[in-house]
Amino acid sequence: MAKKRAITYSEAINEIEATLQRFRNEELSVDELTESVKRTSELITLCKTRLKSVEEELKSILEQ
């Protein structure tokens, strides 16, 4: 079985923005809404984690 490629920060942001656009345009059905909110929440968590990691790495580099 092939290993899943991790989603990049940019891909996560693009997916979040696409979901928000669908929400604003009232294109999400009631059936899709819960799953979309759940997925968006996961993506936001991923983005926060990546940003924190980059921040720590940059701080470490600048302290050297």
C-alpha positions in Angstrom: 0.0 0.0 0.0 1.3 3.4 -1.0 2.1 5.9 1.8 0.0 9.0 1.8 1.9 12.2 1.1 1.6 14.8 3.8 -0.4 17.9 2.8 1.6 21.1 2.6 0.9 24.3 4.5 -0.1 26.0 1.1 -2.4 23.1 0.2 -4.1 23.3 3.6 -4.6 27.0 3.3 -6.0 26.6 -0.2 -8.4 23.9 0.9 -9.6 26.1 3.9 -10.1 29.1 1.5 -12.0 26.9 -1.0 -14.3 25.6 1.8 -14.9 29.1 3.1 -15.8 30.3 -0.4 -18.3 27.4 -0.8 -19.7 28.4 2.6 -20.0 32.0 1.7 -21.7 31.1 -1.6 -24.1 28.8 0.2 -22.8 25.9 -1.9 -22.4 23.5 1.1 -25.4 21.2 1.7 -26.5 20.4 5.2 -25.1 16.9 4.6 -21.6 18.3 3.8 -21.5 20.9 6.5 -20.4 18.8 9.4 -17.7 17.0 7.4 -16.5 20.3 6.0 -16.2 21.9 9.4 -14.4 18.9 10.8 -11.9 18.8 7.9 -11.4 22.6 8.1 -10.7 22.3 11.9 -8.1 19.6 11.2 -6.5 21.8 8.6 -6.4 24.8 10.9 -4.7 22.6 13.6 -2.2 21.4 11.0 -1.4 25.0 9.9 -1.0 26.2 13.5 1.4 23.3 14.2 3.5 24.0 11.1 3.7 27.7 11.9 4.8 27.0 15.5 7.4 24.5 14.2 8.8 27.0 11.7 8.8 29.8 14.4 10.8 27.6 16.7 13.2 26.6 14.0 13.8 30.2 12.9 14.3 31.2 16.5 16.9 28.5 16.9 18.7 29.6 13.7 18.7 33.2 14.7 20.1 32.5 18.1 23.2 30.7 16.7 
